[in-house]
Amino acid sequence: MPLTALALNCTLNASPADSSTGLLAQQVLDALSEHDVTGSMVRVVDHDVRPGVLLDMGDGDAWPSIREQVMASDILVLATPTWLGQHSSVCQRVLERLDAELSETDEAGRLLTYGKVAVVVVVGNEDGAHHISAVAFQALNDVGFTIPAGGVTYWNGEAMHGTDYKDLESTPDSVASTTRTLAANAAHLARLLSGHTYPPSDEG
């Protein structure tokens, strides 16, 4: 069965600026394509995503159209830069908007995100990738996504150094290998869950 992936690039830089976050996210999408997964990317900061925890915050809110793409995909790639050791404010807004999924269920009482896989991408020339992925994993799992083994790929530059991921002459072997593993595991899990999602609970 064909699968689809959506990468949400949570860089702080609007288009057409180059994005290290977008580069590594695209490498994940490219790796997923080797497993017959079709991917696309949205640079969230280019859209007027309003603050809030509802499906639609009204007044020109762009989240509903982005959410449609999330819900139509089998795999969500949440990609964020590292700032002050934390995920970006754009990434936090995405997580807050996903909170609305806790109120969206099917006829069996399951969240609509059940059966969907999520992975995380982190880049930055400072430490923080493990902290950021831990926070993102918990938040994504809270709202119904399933995290595969090896569900994060990241690059941390040398401490107190100014080099960005996009400025490297080539992709480090360790990052490339981790990205390939992430893609293989995410595609495998998504296929297992596709059409065979979690059973309804006994409650109610």
N, C-alpha and C positions, 0 to 999 in steps of 0.2 A: 504494500500500500504506500503511495507517495506521501511524504511528510513535508511540512513547511515549518520554517523558523522565522521569528521576528527578533531583530536586535534593536533594543532601545539604547541609543547612544546618549549618555547623560553628561556629556561634556558641557562645560560652561561657555564654550566658544560657538557662536552662531555661524552658520554657513556664510561665506564659502571658506572660512578659516580651516586650515589643516587641523586634524584631530588625532592625537595619539590613541585616544580611546576608540575612535572610529576605526583606526587602522587595525588594532588587535581584534576588535569585534568583527571586522570584515574577514580577518584571517580565520576566525572561528566559523563564520558562514561558509568560507571557501572549503574548510575542512569538513564541514557538514555536507557540502555538496558531493563529496566523495562517497557519501553514504546515501545518495539519492534524496537529499533533503534540500528543497528549494528555499532560499532565504532572501530577506529584504531588511532594510534598516531605516529607522526613523531617528533623526537628530531632534530630541525632544525640545531643546531650547529654541528651535525654529518655530515652535507652535505655542499658542497661548493656552498653556495648561494651567488652569486656575487652582489656587490652593483650596483644600477641602477634602472631605472623605465621602463624598457622594458620587454616584455614577455620572451625574451631570450637574455642574455648578452653575449652569445657565450663562447668559450674557456673553455669548461667543466662546464659551469654553471648548477647547480643542480636544480634551481628553476623550469624549465619547467616540470620536472617529479613530483615535489611536487604540482605544479599548477594543473596538471592532476588529482591528488587525491582531491584537493580542489573542482575542477569543477565537479567531479563525486559524490560529497557528497551533502547532503541536509542541513547539519548543520556543521558550522565551529566553533570549540572551540579554541579560541586564548588564550593561557595560558602564563603568564609572571611572573617572579619574580619582586620584587621591589628593585631598587638600587638608592640611593640618592633621594628617593621619586618619581622616574620615572620608566617607563617600561624599559625593558632591550634593549640593542642595537640590539640584535637579533630580538626582537619584532618589533623594528623600521624598521629594514631591511625588514621584512615581509610586513609591512604596505606600505613601499616604493615600493616593488615589486608588490603589489596589485594595485598600482596606474595605472599600465598598463591596467587594466580592463576597465578604462574609455574609451578606444578606441576600445573595443571589444563589438560588438552589434549583435543582431539577425536581421532577415529580416524586423522586425517591428521597428527597431531602439532602442530596449531595451537592456540594459546591460545584459551580460550573467549571471551575479550574481543575477539578479532579480529572486525572488522566492526562494533564499537561505537565511537561518537564520544564524546569528552569535551570539555567546555568549562569555563572557570574564571570565577568571580565573586569580586571582592575589594572590600571596603569598609574605610574607616578614615579617621580625621582626622589621619593622619600618612602619610609616604611609605612605599613598600614594595611597591606593586602590581606593578611590573615584576619585581622580585626574586621575589616570591611566585609569580607566574604562570610564571616560568622554572623554578622548582623543581617546581611542580605539573605543568607540561607534561612535563618529563623523567620524573618518577615515573609519571605516567599512561601515557606512551608505553612506558616500560619494561615495564609489566604488560599491554600489548596494545591500549590504546585509541588511536584515531586523532584527532589534533587538526586541526580545520579552520583555514583562513585566518581571521585575526581572531578567534581562539578565546578571547578574554578580554574582559570588560567590567568596569570598575572605577570607583570614585569615591574620590579622595583629598581630604580637606578641607584647608583652609588650615593651614599649619604652626603648631603650638602653639595651635591653636584648639579649642574644646570642642564645636563643632557636629557632630551625627551625621547620617548620610544620612537617617534616618527623620524627622528634624526639619526638613528642607528644605521650603519652601513648595511647590516643584514640582521635577520631575526636570530636571536640566540638559540642554540640548539635545544637548550632546556625548555625554553618557551614554546618552540615549535613542537617538541615532543609532547609537552603537557597539553597543548592545544589539540593535537591529533587524538590523544587519549580522551579528552573531554568530548570531542565530537563523536568518537566511536561509541562511548558509553551513553551519551545523550540520545543518539539515534537509536541505539539498541533498546534503551528503556522506553523511548517514545513509541517504538513499534510494539513492544510488549503491552503497553497501556492502551494503544489505539484499538478501540473496539472491545477492550477487556478492562474497563476501568474498575475502580474500587466498588465493592458491593455496598448497598445501603446499610446503615447501622440498624440495630434493633430498636432504637428509640422510636417512640410514637407508634 
